[in-house]
Amino acid sequence: MGPEHQRARESPSASRPGAPPVPGERRPGERGPGERGPRETEAGREPPAPREPAVPPGKGQEEPSYAGAWRFTAPCVDSAAPRARSAVRDLLVRRAVPVHGELMDTVLVVVTELVANAARHAALLTPEIGIEVSAGAGWIRVAVEDDHPYRPAALDAGRFDTGGRGLLLVTALTREAGGVWAVDRTASGGKTVWVRLPLPGGPGGEGHGAPGG
């Protein structure tokens, strides 16, 4: 290749340092009209860091050390009720949930009656009963899940066997403790009966059975 061809391929700015740039050619780091640097905004400043969302009132408090949720299962038989009662009592003591005295008695009776009711009326479609205990700042919740579609419209002890004290007792104890209860349908077509009770200084929550509810 001759010298004249080599000179034709070279850029004047590349061959002569300090020479004016050729139209359409940019030096390293140079930006064209309307282009901004990677950290510039329209005002020429770095964009501000995103703000954290505002914390709703009452949501910023730290969870107590006993807070959590625990779930276990038991065969859907009559003996599941006393076993569930014992397991829940041991759990509350081990986790130091502030449930004592009359409130502890209420929680244990609720667990016993809900499990006994499931064992009596849902065993045909329920191999195992699901039992869940959860607690947070000022509240405790117990729930019993089975696979039977039967949903008690009213927790009436007269509809159940005389061997148990019935769900009417659950309603009465829940109301007396300032708590609430409800029956929810599960995705599989069964149901969950749950009771939520206030711990000292905490609200009961939304549901049935609270004073005035």
C-alpha positions in Angstrom: 0.0 0.0 0.0 1.4 3.4 -1.0 1.9 6.4 1.3 -0.9 8.3 -0.2 -3.4 5.5 0.6 -2.1 5.3 4.2 -2.5 9.1 4.7 -6.1 8.9 3.3 -7.1 6.4 6.0 -5.7 8.4 8.9 -7.8 10.8 10.8 -6.3 14.3 11.0 -7.0 14.5 14.7 -5.3 11.1 15.3 -2.2 11.9 13.1 -1.7 15.5 14.5 -2.0 15.9 18.2 -3.8 19.2 19.1 -5.4 19.5 15.6 -9.1 20.6 15.5 -11.5 17.7 15.4 -13.0 16.5 12.2 -16.8 17.2 12.0 -18.7 14.2 13.4 -15.7 12.9 15.3 -15.5 13.0 19.2 -12.6 13.0 21.5 -12.5 10.4 24.4 -15.0 11.5 27.1 -16.7 14.1 24.9 -20.5 14.0 24.7 -22.7 15.1 22.0 -25.5 17.7 22.2 -28.3 16.6 24.6 -26.3 13.7 26.0 -25.7 13.4 29.7 -23.2 11.6 31.8 -24.1 8.4 33.5 -24.8 10.1 36.9 -26.3 13.4 35.7 -29.9 14.5 35.7 -31.5 17.4 33.9 -30.2 19.7 36.6 -26.7 18.3 36.3 -26.9 16.6 39.7 -26.8 13.0 40.8 -30.3 11.6 41.4 -31.4 11.4 45.0 -31.4 8.1 46.8 -34.9 6.5 46.9 -36.7 7.1 50.2 -37.8 4.3 52.4 -41.6 3.9 52.5 -43.3 5.5 55.5 -44.0 3.1 58.3 -47.7 2.8 59.1 -48.7 3.9 62.6 -48.2 1.0 65.1 -46.2 -1.1 62.6 -42.7 0.2 63.6 -42.7 -1.5 67.0 -40.2 -4.3 67.5 -41.6 -7.8 67.7 -41.3 -9.4 71.1 -38.9 -12.3 71.6 -41.8 -14.7 71.9 -43.4 -13.8 68.5 -43.7 -16.5 65.9 -46.0 -19.1 64.4 -45.8 -22.9 64.9 -47.8 -25.6 63.2 -48.1 -29.3 63.9 -50.4 -32.1 62.9 -52.2 -34.9 64.8 -54.2 -37.9 63.7 -57.9 -37.1 63.5 -58.9 -39.3 66.5 -60.3 -38.6 69.9 -56.9 -38.9 71.6 -55.6 -35.9 69.5 -57.3 -33.5 71.9 -55.3 -34.1 75.0 -52.1 -34.5 73.0 -52.7 -31.1 71.3 -53.5 -29.5 74.7 -50.2 -30.8 76.2 -48.2 -29.8 73.1 -49.6 -26.2 73.1 -49.0 -25.8 76.8 -45.4 -26.9 76.5 -44.9 -24.6 73.5 -46.2 -21.5 75.3 -44.0 -22.2 78.3 -40.9 -22.9 76.2 -41.3 -19.8 74.1 -42.1 -17.7 77.2 -45.4 -16.4 75.7 -47.0 -14.3 78.4 -50.0 -16.6 78.9 -50.6 -17.4 82.5 -53.3 -18.3 85.0 -56.8 -18.0 83.7 -55.7 -17.0 80.2 -53.6 -20.2 80.0 -56.7 -22.2 81.0 -58.7 -20.5 78.3 -56.2 -21.2 75.6 -55.9 -24.8 76.5 -59.7 -25.3 76.7 -60.1 -23.7 73.3 -57.4 -26.0 71.8 -59.0 -29.0 73.4 -62.5 -28.3 72.2 -61.5 -27.3 68.7 -59.5 -30.5 68.2 -62.1 -32.7 69.8 -64.8 -31.2 67.5 -62.7 -31.8 64.4 -62.0 -35.4 65.5 -65.8 -36.1 66.1 -67.1 -34.4 62.9 -64.4 -34.3 60.3 -62.6 -37.7 60.7 -64.3 -39.2 57.6 -62.5 -36.7 55.3 -59.6 -35.7 57.5 -56.6 -38.1 58.1 -54.8 -35.4 60.1 -55.8 -32.3 61.9 -53.6 -29.2 61.5 -53.0 -27.2 64.6 -51.4 -23.7 64.5 -50.3 -21.4 67.3 -49.1 -17.9 66.6 -48.3 -15.0 68.8 -47.3 -11.4 68.4 -47.2 -8.1 70.3 -50.3 -8.3 72.5 -52.1 -11.3 71.0 -52.2 -15.0 70.6 -54.1 -17.0 68.0 -54.9 -20.7 67.9 -56.4 -22.4 64.8 -57.5 -25.9 64.0 -57.8 -27.0 60.3 -59.6 -30.0 58.9 -60.7 -31.2 55.5 -64.4 -31.4 56.1 -66.6 -28.8 54.3 -69.0 -28.6 57.2 -68.9 -25.1 58.6 -70.6 -24.4 61.9 -72.9 -21.4 61.3 -73.1 -20.8 65.1 -70.9 -22.4 67.7 -73.8 -24.2 69.5 -72.9 -26.9 72.0 -76.4 -28.5 71.6 -75.4 -29.7 68.1 -72.4 -31.8 69.4 -71.9 -34.9 71.5 -72.4 -34.6 75.2 -68.9 -36.0 75.8 -67.4 -32.6 75.0 -68.3 -29.2 76.3 -68.9 -28.0 72.8 -68.1 -25.0 70.8 -70.5 -22.9 72.8 -67.9 -23.0 75.5 -65.3 -21.8 73.1 -67.6 -18.8 72.2 -68.2 -18.0 75.8 -64.6 -18.1 76.8 -63.5 -16.1 73.8 -66.0 -13.4 74.6 -65.1 -13.3 78.2 -61.4 -12.9 77.4 -62.2 -10.1 75.0 -61.1 -12.2 72.0 -62.6 -13.1 68.6 -63.2 -16.2 66.6 -64.0 -17.1 63.0 -64.3 -19.9 60.5 -62.4 -19.7 57.2 -62.7 -21.9 54.2 -59.5 -23.5 53.0 -58.3 -23.8 49.4 -58.8 -27.5 49.5 -62.5 -27.2 50.5 -62.0 -27.8 54.3 -62.1 -25.2 57.0 -60.1 -23.5 59.7 -61.6 -22.5 63.0 -59.5 -20.0 64.8 -59.6 -18.0 68.0 -57.6 -14.9 68.7 -57.2 -13.7 72.3 -55.5 -10.5 73.6 -52.5 -10.7 75.8 -52.1 -8.2 78.6 -52.1 -4.7 77.0 -53.0 -5.9 73.4 -56.1 -5.7 71.2 -58.2 -8.8 70.3 -58.6 -8.2 66.6 -61.5 -8.5 64.2 -63.9 -11.4 64.2 -66.9 -12.7 66.2 -67.4 -13.0 69.9 -65.7 -9.8 71.1 -67.7 -7.8 73.6 -70.4 -5.9 71.7 -69.7 -8.0 68.6 
